[in-house]
Amino acid sequence: MNKYKNYTNSIIALIVLAIIGSGCKKDFLDVNTNPNNPENVDIKFALPSAQAYLGYTMGNQMHIVSGIWAQYWAQGPNASQYKDEDAYLYKTSDADRPWTQLYSGVLNDLNFVHKQSLVEKKNNYAAVARFMQAYTYQVITDAWGDAPFSESLLGSSNLTPKYDSQEDIYKGIDKLIDEGIALIDPAGVTPGADDIIYAGDMDLWLKFANTLKLKLYLRQVYKNPAISSKITNLMATATFLDDGESAIVSYTDQKLNQNPLYTTVSALGVDYNILASATSINLMDSIPDPRIEDYYYPNDNAGIFTGVVQGEGRLLPAPQSNGNFSFINEQIIGAVAPVILMSSWESLFLQAEANARGYGSGDGQAEYEYAVELSWAHYATSSAAIASDLSTYLTHSMVDYTLAGGTEDKVKRIITQKWIAMNGSQNFEAWTEYRRTDYPDFFETSKTTVLPAGQFPRRFMWPDAEVTTNPNVPSGNVVSTKLWWDVN
């Protein structure tokens, strides 16, 4: 089975160098910069810059927080960098950087690419920009809930944009995707190497758009049952991402072009801040799941996989040997580990859920099992085990689709397997799916939680920069407040 397509090209190193090198400069991240009047920028540079910046943001701070809250990782006992996140203490100042990066960095560039591409009659560039905007806005609203949308990116003409409701943002994202699809021009100029995700392959971008739509719709199923008609129509008419078609940002083992999380860990000089979570280790060990060897290393002291209970690292008696616990595998946190924006297995899990709910005519079991296979195929150990172990794995009582007692039990199995598959590669999406469905249903609250008993983090807090300057920031800025679609 083919691995995902690798569209790394020679310019990404220069792009990431420019991005990271400019990351602390006020002019690069200035939310007051007018996105409608950039200075002598070519879309061939602006598009990959936006894509690389999105990869950097999704693969760094948001990835770390979500990895802890999705119970893949925990704060190590001999470090303290992420002890607040491990205790569900998320401050307004913690949100400043990712919020600014997504709005002023990613969306500003994409806004320019869209506008300038239409002027230059390069509609395929504009289509890609629309799809990337839709993805970025969904990340924003799924992280923070209500957020600037209709009045965002107006630059100095509106420094205090209104906050649109998440429901309205979802409707707006749907329109952005439709606009992008309508812009696709099979005979037109494509971005080619300027597109570091799909190298200008517009067929793949159409599949990306359809898969994003399916995710958008399924996220609403518990809140808005009427969305089922849109899912049914999409399932009957659209094509979705499949094997070898994951949307990724790739890296090389060259300074300033390495995986952003690897760069962060290297900069801190402490590789034992983030260790394996006992929640993930215990579940995978019980099945057993060969991906445990792809996600983590056995501990040094006993050669077994051992995780830290959420929040317990700070409570363990000193001294504690880091060798008692499992470190994160290089395939997840190494220099060349890709940032996955949307995986082929995510696409198949989405299709499996739609069919399990009766919104399509496909085979939910086949799609579910194929999604598991695609996840295995992505990694070294589990890929080698497909021929010998996959069929047995799929008949385990916790995995076997045929043992599901009804629709919701099918969904439970799908989301639990999706959670396993996204370990360390799509942490934000896994945490979001947990909030939507409350699956997996075996999470344990942090031992050092600052929240009331039984509560988990349900959103990021609006950033300090917004709270102190924008009177339109809504009230109720707390981490435990559920989002619009979060009704479970």
DOMAR-812073 format. One line per field, with one value per residue (C-alpha): x, y, z. Coordinates in nm, 4 decimals. Example, Ala and Ser with C-alpha at 12.3 -4.5 7.8 and 13.67 -1.06 7.14 Angstrom:
<atoms>
x: c(1.2300; 1.3670)
y: c(-0.4500; -0.1060)
z: c(0.7800; 0.7140)
</atoms>
This chain:
<atoms>
x: c(0.0000; 0.1370; 0.2319; 0.0932; 0.2222; 0.5167; 0.4995; 0.7992; 0.9696; 1.2825; 1.1227; 0.9720; 1.3015; 1.3158; 0.9519; 0.9807; 1.3084; 1.1306; 0.8336; 1.0244; 1.2816; 1.0035; 0.7890; 0.8829; 0.8760; 0.5812; 0.5330; 0.4924; 0.2280; 0.0653; -0.3114; -0.3487; -0.1676; -0.4068; -0.4426; -0.5985; -0.2815; 0.0252; 0.3585; 0.4951; 0.4123; 0.3769; 0.1096; 0.3690; 0.5332; 0.2231; 0.0465; 0.3254; 0.3990; 0.0407; 0.0484; 0.3815; 0.2642; -0.0517; 0.1612; 0.3843; 0.0862; -0.1021; 0.2138; 0.3359; 0.1491; -0.1993; -0.0585; 0.0960; -0.2104; -0.4434; -0.2068; -0.2328; -0.6087; -0.6656; -0.4725; -0.1973; 0.0681; 0.1243; 0.3651; 0.6754; 0.7503; 1.0945; 0.9924; 0.7276; 0.6870; 0.3299; 0.2149; -0.0618; -0.2001; -0.1819; -0.4001; -0.6444; -0.5214; -0.5309; -0.4779; -0.5860; -0.2189; -0.1649; -0.3973; -0.2287; 0.0280; -0.1831; -0.4721; -0.2439; -0.0631; -0.3890; -0.5451; -0.2556; -0.0288; -0.2285; -0.5567; -0.3952; -0.1774; -0.4687; -0.6875; -0.4243; -0.3786; -0.7521; -0.7925; -0.4761; -0.5380; -0.8731; -0.7056; -0.4456; -0.7143; -0.5461; -0.8611; -0.7005; -0.4787; -0.7926; -0.9678; -0.6837; -0.6864; -1.0592; -1.0190; -0.7337; -0.9348; -1.2250; -0.9938; -0.8332; -1.1626; -1.2888; -0.9798; -1.0393; -1.4071; -1.3536; -1.0862; -1.2506; -1.6189; -1.7523; -1.4863; -1.4396; -1.5467; -1.7646; -1.5629; -1.2238; -0.9264; -1.0476; -0.7201; -0.7107; -1.0639; -1.1986; -0.9756; -1.2615; -1.4417; -1.7616; -1.7695; -1.9910; -2.1675; -2.0159; -2.3337; -2.2988; -1.9286; -2.0090; -2.2528; -1.9879; -1.7260; -1.9664; -1.9988; -1.6200; -1.5848; -1.8567; -1.6846; -1.3581; -1.5173; -1.6785; -1.3373; -1.1644; -1.0615; -0.9395; -0.7892; -0.6384; -0.2956; -0.2368; -0.0131; 0.2231; 0.5287; 0.3929; 0.1487; 0.3462; 0.0513; -0.0805; 0.1552; -0.1390; -0.3341; -0.6863; -0.8505; -0.6964; -0.8002; -1.1587; -1.1421; -0.9968; -1.2860; -1.5457; -1.3836; -1.3736; -1.7429; -1.8235; -1.6377; -1.8185; -2.1566; -2.0879; -1.9666; -2.3219; -2.5187; -2.5989; -2.6927; -2.8621; -3.0264; -3.1508; -2.7912; -2.8483; -2.9947; -2.6731; -2.4655; -2.6822; -2.6468; -2.2709; -2.2203; -2.4132; -2.2295; -1.8779; -1.5386; -1.3232; -0.9575; -0.8276; -0.5027; -0.1970; -0.3956; -0.3404; -0.2964; 0.0414; 0.3200; 0.6536; 0.9897; 1.3543; 1.6292; 1.7761; 1.7806; 1.4729; 1.2955; 1.2393; 0.9113; 0.7880; 0.7357; 1.0838; 1.2155; 1.0341; 1.1587; 1.5126; 1.4947; 1.3798; 1.6614; 1.4342; 1.2962; 1.1159; 0.8603; 0.6121; 0.5840; 0.3313; -0.0103; -0.1217; -0.4673; -0.3301; -0.0659; -0.3083; -0.5731; -0.3342; -0.1545; -0.4820; -0.5951; -0.2944; -0.2295; 0.1045; 0.0902; 0.1999; 0.5547; 0.5125; 0.3773; 0.6009; 0.9263; 0.9452; 1.0772; 1.4506; 1.4374; 1.2140; 1.1671; 0.7904; 0.5439; 0.4540; 0.2590; 0.2105; -0.1397; -0.2866; -0.1753; 0.0075; 0.3585; 0.3805; 0.2456; 0.4878; 0.7480; 1.0978; 1.3263; 1.1622; 1.3632; 1.2539; 1.3487; 1.0406; 0.8190; 0.7760; 0.9069; 0.7353; 0.8530; 1.0635; 0.7971; 0.5729; 0.8124; 1.1192; 1.2773; 1.1142; 0.7759; 0.5070; 0.2299; -0.0917; -0.3755; -0.6161; -0.5346; -0.6721; -0.7782; -0.9672; -1.1549; -1.2480; -1.3556; -1.5813; -1.7363; -1.7788; -1.9642; -2.1904; -2.2852; -2.3226; -2.5767; -2.7673; -2.6705; -2.5076; -2.5414; -2.1829; -2.0440; -1.9638; -1.7807; -1.5568; -1.4711; -1.4035; -1.1694; -0.9997; -0.9422; -0.7670; -0.5552; -0.4536; -0.3443; -0.1375; 0.0212; 0.1498; 0.3905; 0.6854; 0.5937; 0.2202; 0.2699; 0.4828; 0.2159; -0.0764; -0.0488; -0.0118; -0.2020; -0.4652; -0.7405; -0.7025; -0.7006; -1.0279; -1.1995; -1.1009; -1.4061; -1.3226; -1.2644; -1.5017; -1.7591; -2.0008; -2.0376; -2.1795; -2.5238; -2.6682; -2.5880; -2.4372; -2.2247; -2.0944; -2.0095; -1.8358; -1.6113; -1.5410; -1.4447; -1.2365; -1.0397; -1.0095; -0.8672; -0.6069; -0.5216; -0.4722; -0.2319; 0.0472; -0.0364; -0.3756; -0.4054; -0.6340; -0.8800; -0.8817; -0.9543; -1.2298; -1.3926; -1.3806; -1.5655; -1.8261; -1.8986; -1.7587; -1.5712; -1.3452; -1.5468; -1.2554; -1.0799; -0.9797; -0.9683; -0.6288; -0.5113; -0.4215; -0.7260; -0.8300; -1.1808; -1.4775; -1.4965; -1.5694; -1.5127; -1.2724; -1.1431; -1.3977; -1.2401; -0.9461; -0.9911; -1.0087; -0.6654; -0.5542; -0.4856; -0.8536; -0.9972; -0.8115; -0.8754; -1.1930; -1.5212; -1.6974; -1.5354; -1.8241; -1.8589; -1.8002; -1.4365; -1.3710; -1.2091; -1.4955; -1.7692; -1.9064; -1.9156; -2.2313; -2.2112; -2.0956; -2.4186; -2.2971)
y: c(0.0000; 0.3405; 0.5890; 0.9442; 1.1579; 1.3756; 1.7138; 1.8740; 2.1122; 2.3183; 2.6467; 2.5322; 2.5753; 2.9373; 2.9910; 2.8455; 3.0332; 3.3575; 3.2701; 3.1636; 3.4367; 3.6941; 3.5296; 3.7716; 4.0876; 4.3130; 4.4025; 4.0373; 3.9555; 4.2966; 4.2440; 4.6068; 4.5522; 4.6111; 4.2764; 4.4565; 4.6551; 4.4282; 4.5634; 4.4047; 4.0439; 3.7763; 3.5098; 3.2432; 3.3347; 3.4254; 3.0916; 2.8618; 3.1091; 3.0778; 2.6991; 2.6725; 2.9100; 2.7036; 2.3918; 2.5693; 2.6831; 2.3536; 2.1547; 2.3593; 2.5222; 2.4075; 2.0590; 2.0471; 2.1676; 1.9414; 1.6473; 1.6822; 1.7418; 1.4509; 1.2390; 1.1300; 1.3133; 1.4318; 1.6611; 1.4741; 1.4650; 1.6258; 1.9289; 2.1974; 2.3639; 2.2374; 2.1865; 2.4464; 2.2774; 1.9435; 2.0977; 2.2518; 2.5995; 2.7901; 3.1658; 3.4395; 3.5159; 3.1543; 3.2164; 3.5326; 3.3637; 3.1000; 3.3457; 3.6077; 3.3539; 3.2220; 3.5614; 3.7919; 3.5299; 3.2584; 3.4309; 3.7583; 3.5808; 3.3745; 3.6820; 3.8461; 3.5334; 3.5107; 3.8749; 3.9013; 3.5693; 3.6946; 4.0097; 3.7983; 3.5548; 3.2626; 3.1061; 2.7876; 2.9862; 3.1599; 2.8248; 2.6860; 3.0048; 2.9658; 2.6031; 2.6958; 2.9863; 2.7501; 2.5060; 2.7823; 2.9392; 2.5976; 2.5517; 2.8935; 2.8441; 2.4875; 2.6182; 2.9375; 2.9200; 3.2631; 3.4617; 3.7422; 3.6200; 3.8582; 4.1603; 3.9913; 4.0885; 4.4459; 4.5839; 4.9395; 5.0070; 4.7992; 4.7289; 4.5928; 4.3380; 4.1819; 3.8221; 3.6037; 3.3081; 2.9692; 2.8670; 3.1610; 3.0939; 2.7366; 2.8641; 3.1057; 2.8298; 2.6231; 2.9168; 2.9607; 2.5968; 2.6372; 2.9498; 2.7605; 2.4699; 2.7095; 2.8677; 2.5440; 2.5749; 2.2483; 2.4437; 2.7196; 2.7796; 2.5736; 2.6675; 2.3786; 2.3916; 2.7077; 2.4742; 2.2801; 2.0552; 1.9143; 2.0685; 2.2299; 1.9047; 2.0498; 1.7070; 1.6515; 1.9971; 1.9157; 1.5980; 1.8023; 2.0473; 1.7699; 1.5989; 1.9287; 1.9768; 1.6307; 1.7100; 2.0433; 1.8726; 1.5780; 1.8125; 1.9468; 1.6205; 1.6260; 1.9945; 2.0262; 1.7007; 1.8749; 1.8737; 1.5076; 1.6040; 1.7855; 1.4873; 1.2522; 1.4684; 1.5058; 1.1332; 1.0634; 1.3120; 1.3812; 1.2158; 1.2269; 1.1916; 0.8359; 0.6416; 0.8564; 1.1804; 1.3183; 1.6952; 1.7419; 1.9921; 1.8120; 1.8915; 1.8044; 1.7572; 2.0983; 2.3847; 2.6079; 2.3468; 2.0883; 1.9810; 2.2719; 2.0595; 1.9128; 2.2680; 2.3695; 2.0692; 2.1295; 2.4978; 2.4123; 2.1602; 1.9313; 1.6244; 1.4943; 1.7753; 1.5721; 1.2018; 0.9362; 0.9489; 0.6450; 0.6800; 0.6083; 0.3560; 0.1472; 0.1313; 0.0387; -0.2139; -0.3854; -0.4591; -0.4843; -0.2261; -0.2334; 0.1423; 0.1803; 0.1179; 0.3868; 0.6478; 0.5835; 0.4229; 0.1588; 0.3038; 0.2775; 0.1109; -0.1890; -0.1948; -0.1664; 0.1027; 0.3181; 0.6434; 0.9256; 0.9563; 1.2931; 1.5573; 1.3107; 1.3998; 1.6885; 1.4745; 1.1830; 1.1664; 1.2794; 1.1674; 1.0214; 0.8697; 0.9788; 0.6296; 0.5012; 0.6454; 0.6235; 0.9052; 1.0145; 0.8256; 1.0025; 0.9269; 1.1661; 1.4248; 1.3882; 1.6497; 1.5176; 1.4188; 1.5813; 1.8058; 1.6420; 1.8837; 1.6181; 1.2492; 0.9863; 0.7808; 1.0785; 1.0939; 0.7242; 0.7534; 1.0451; 0.8409; 0.5441; 0.7603; 0.9101; 0.5621; 0.4280; 0.7034; 0.6073; 0.9189; 0.7269; 0.4039; 0.2904; 0.0161; 0.1715; -0.1384; -0.1542; 0.2163; 0.1840; -0.1093; 0.0595; 0.3695; 0.1564; -0.0031; 0.3333; 0.4479; 0.1347; 0.1763; 0.5219; 0.3941; 0.1554; -0.1110; -0.1297; -0.1181; -0.4305; -0.5967; -0.5449; -0.8795; -1.0846; -0.8949; -0.6597; -0.9176; -1.0387; -0.6812; -0.6050; -0.8918; -0.7743; -0.7072; -0.3368; -0.2992; -0.5404; -0.3331; -0.6266; -0.6371; -0.2837; -0.2789; 0.0063; 0.3346; 0.5090; 0.2074; 0.2042; 0.5718; 0.5021; 0.2436; 0.4711; 0.7695; 0.5591; 0.4175; 0.7656; 0.8809; 0.6035; 0.6808; 1.0546; 1.0040; 1.2595; 1.3523; 1.5270; 1.6152; 1.9150; 1.7188; 1.4308; 1.6645; 1.8297; 1.4967; 1.4026; 1.7238; 1.6563; 1.2939; 1.2342; 0.9380; 0.7806; 0.7329; 0.6325; 0.9684; 1.0593; 1.4139; 1.5514; 1.4808; 1.8499; 1.9933; 2.3494; 2.2773; 2.1477; 1.7714; 1.5808; 1.8735; 1.8776; 2.1657; 2.2390; 2.5386; 2.7784; 3.1122; 3.4268; 3.5907; 3.8635; 4.0963; 4.0755; 4.0861; 4.4085; 4.5937; 4.4652; 4.5449; 4.2896; 3.9908; 3.7902; 3.7225; 3.3801; 3.3446; 3.0199; 2.6994; 2.4731; 2.6471; 2.4201; 2.5318; 2.5554; 2.2022; 2.0465; 1.9109; 1.5773)
z: c(0.0000; -0.0974; 0.1697; 0.1542; -0.1311; -0.0332; -0.2034; -0.0334; -0.2706; -0.2710; -0.1674; 0.1623; 0.3466; 0.2384; 0.3297; 0.6776; 0.7284; 0.6468; 0.8644; 1.1723; 1.1292; 1.1183; 1.3859; 1.6620; 1.4531; 1.5144; 1.1473; 1.0452; 1.3054; 1.3295; 1.3241; 1.2214; 0.8933; 0.6052; 0.4214; 0.1253; 0.0537; 0.0769; -0.0382; -0.3567; -0.2743; -0.5400; -0.4937; -0.5734; -0.2425; -0.0436; -0.0974; 0.0277; 0.3057; 0.4310; 0.4034; 0.5850; 0.8562; 0.9042; 0.9399; 1.1897; 1.4001; 1.3914; 1.4619; 1.7553; 2.0456; 1.9436; 1.8891; 2.2357; 2.4271; 2.2296; 2.2716; 2.6482; 2.6483; 2.4089; 2.6642; 2.4292; 2.6300; 2.9864; 3.1653; 3.2758; 3.6499; 3.6179; 3.4117; 3.4293; 3.0893; 3.0414; 3.3995; 3.3564; 3.0463; 3.2294; 3.5024; 3.2505; 3.3397; 3.0106; 3.0302; 2.7911; 2.7257; 2.6125; 2.3186; 2.1934; 1.9729; 1.7903; 1.7450; 1.5933; 1.3779; 1.2326; 1.1671; 1.0907; 0.9441; 0.7673; 0.6857; 0.5836; 0.3297; 0.2015; 0.1743; -0.0440; -0.2568; -0.3204; -0.4177; -0.6265; -0.8018; -0.9268; -1.0567; -1.2376; -1.3579; -1.1822; -1.0463; -0.9242; -0.6876; -0.5631; -0.5165; -0.3055; -0.0977; -0.0348; 0.0748; 0.3078; 0.4500; 0.5172; 0.6954; 0.9026; 1.0065; 1.1134; 1.3294; 1.4831; 1.5601; 1.6825; 1.9187; 2.0426; 1.9424; 1.8497; 1.6639; 1.4096; 1.0666; 0.8654; 0.9846; 1.0076; 0.7893; 0.7376; 0.8685; 0.9981; 0.8763; 1.1646; 1.4619; 1.6762; 1.4583; 1.5835; 1.6983; 1.4826; 1.6389; 1.5710; 1.3923; 1.1528; 1.1046; 1.0059; 0.7455; 0.6213; 0.5971; 0.3887; 0.1477; 0.1292; 0.0238; -0.2402; -0.3732; -0.3991; -0.5841; -0.8302; -0.8976; -1.0006; -1.3649; -1.5226; -1.8144; -1.6021; -1.4542; -1.1401; -0.8471; -0.9197; -0.6945; -0.5296; -0.3511; -0.0898; -0.0015; -0.3318; -0.5909; -0.7693; -0.8182; -0.8327; -0.8280; -0.4872; -0.3731; -0.4733; -0.2651; 0.0215; -0.0075; -0.0077; 0.2906; 0.4798; 0.4022; 0.5352; 0.8562; 0.8813; 0.8508; 1.0806; 1.3518; 1.3695; 1.3797; 1.7514; 1.7471; 1.4088; 1.2924; 0.9765; 0.8511; 0.7601; 0.4216; 0.3287; 0.4357; 0.2309; -0.0789; -0.0318; 0.0174; -0.3041; -0.5236; -0.3935; -0.3944; -0.0826; 0.0133; -0.0176; 0.0154; -0.0597; -0.0555; 0.2951; 0.3192; 0.4845; 0.5319; 0.5024; 0.6605; 0.6160; 0.8713; 0.7991; 1.0442; 1.0149; 0.8031; 1.0743; 1.2279; 1.4463; 1.7567; 1.7184; 1.6901; 2.0085; 2.2049; 2.0797; 2.1738; 2.5270; 2.5580; 2.7628; 2.5885; 2.8962; 2.9259; 2.7237; 2.8005; 2.7080; 2.8720; 3.0685; 2.9099; 2.5642; 2.6690; 2.8762; 2.6040; 2.3252; 2.5411; 2.6315; 2.2738; 2.1838; 1.9138; 1.7251; 1.6733; 2.0343; 1.9074; 1.6411; 1.8820; 2.1844; 2.2954; 2.5691; 2.8920; 2.9559; 3.2942; 3.2219; 2.8464; 2.8714; 2.7683; 3.0664; 3.0672; 3.3137; 3.4569; 3.3542; 3.6029; 3.8260; 3.7156; 3.9607; 4.2453; 4.2192; 4.4986; 4.4099; 4.2755; 3.9652; 3.6832; 3.3371; 3.2324; 3.4151; 3.1399; 2.7657; 2.5467; 2.2241; 1.9155; 1.6544; 1.3911; 1.5864; 1.7229; 1.5007; 1.2762; 0.9581; 1.1028; 0.8849; 1.0106; 0.8958; 0.8278; 0.7037; 0.6678; 0.4350; 0.7374; 0.8798; 0.5501; 0.5710; 0.9345; 0.8369; 0.5581; 0.7916; 1.0437; 0.7767; 0.6582; 1.0126; 1.0737; 0.7595; 0.5624; 0.2778; 0.0861; 0.1400; 0.3609; 0.6982; 0.8179; 0.5103; 0.5387; 0.9112; 0.8617; 0.5657; 0.7797; 1.0413; 0.7694; 0.6254; 0.9698; 1.0202; 0.6756; 0.7649; 1.0321; 1.0294; 1.2857; 1.2237; 0.8459; 0.8668; 1.0809; 0.8416; 0.6656; 0.9839; 1.2532; 1.1096; 1.0585; 1.4184; 1.5479; 1.3704; 1.5533; 1.9013; 2.1162; 2.1469; 1.7729; 1.5945; 1.4033; 1.3772; 1.7566; 1.7704; 1.9295; 1.7242; 1.5537; 1.8535; 1.9407; 1.5836; 1.6163; 1.9475; 1.7830; 1.4872; 1.7026; 1.9419; 1.6503; 1.5026; 1.8360; 1.8278; 1.4647; 1.5280; 1.8177; 1.7885; 1.4302; 1.4495; 1.8157; 1.7714; 1.5604; 1.8088; 2.1003; 1.8950; 1.8112; 2.1797; 2.2657; 1.9960; 2.0819; 2.4329; 2.2836; 2.3914; 2.7088; 2.9330; 2.9790; 3.3329; 3.4620; 3.5541; 3.9078; 3.9378; 3.7602; 3.8379; 3.7059; 3.9054; 3.9463; 3.6270; 3.3901; 3.0951; 2.8815; 2.6075; 2.4331; 2.4211; 2.5914; 2.3777; 2.3774; 2.6092; 2.3157; 2.2196; 2.5702; 2.6495; 2.3222; 2.1574; 2.3362; 2.1167; 2.2887; 2.4378; 2.8092; 2.9601; 2.8650; 3.0501; 2.9316; 3.0435; 2.8395; 2.5679; 2.2055; 1.9939; 1.8556; 2.1835; 2.3322; 2.4733)
</atoms>
